[in-house]
Amino acid sequence: MSDHPLSWSEGDVPFSERFADHFYSEADGRAETAYVFLQGNDLPARWGAARAFTIGELGFGTGLNFLETWRQWIAARRPEGELIFVSFEGYPLARTEMATALARWPDLQPLAVRLLEHWDTLKRGLNIWQMDAETQLIVVHAEVLDGMAAWDGQADAWYLDGFAPARNPDMWSEELMQAVGEHARPGASFASYTSAGWVRRNLEAAGFAVERVPGFGRKRHMIKGTKI
């Protein structure tokens, strides 16, 4: 078992007892991923413009964001492209918990199996896994600010997917948003399901132009933006 205690909502949606929040939308977590993070960062349209593309993520969770991104990358990538997906996770789930959460999407299972095989080797620090010839996954298992300091790359897009700001404020702090800005190339994008005012202000202070747009499902708003 992981050190992240869970309970389960109907449909095997994981609920974090540590942060008192669901890992993703009870309605359809995969549709939320596609709407908030991929569409919010104008993906996959942007993948055709660069040979290599790096995505940074705060909070790996069940791996759903990565798997849906990987699936769409396989469908859209051009020959000899490279996707690097870097995710920062302080409280990783156990393999069995991830498998249960991901089982509701049968067409993701071939990719999920490959992820879970690597997950057995997860250790503290940087875990660098070659998922296929054109896809690299880096999972940084550390407290998030320590993890950010250990990674020397820059992202073209960020998925800001910590638990709700009111429940897990450290994942949205001014210091962490500054680190996100430092690890973002000029013109890099970000997207998040939240629209909390203090999170918007922290991102603006970190050098991002922030836009509030309609959210997924019952969420009225979300935010996205670009590094100035």
Secondary structure, 3 states (H helix, E strand, C coil): CCCCCEEEECCCEEEECCCCEECCCCCCHHHHHHHHHHHHHCCCHHHHHCCEEEEEEECCCCCHHHHHHHHHHHHHCCCCCEEEEEEEECCCCCHHHHHHHHCCCHHHHHHHHHHHHHHCCCCCEEEEEEEECCEEEEEEECCHHHHHHHCCCCEEEEEECCCCCCCCHHHHCHHHHHHHHHCEEEEEEEEECCCCHHHHHHHHHCCEEEEEEECCCCCCEEEEEEEC
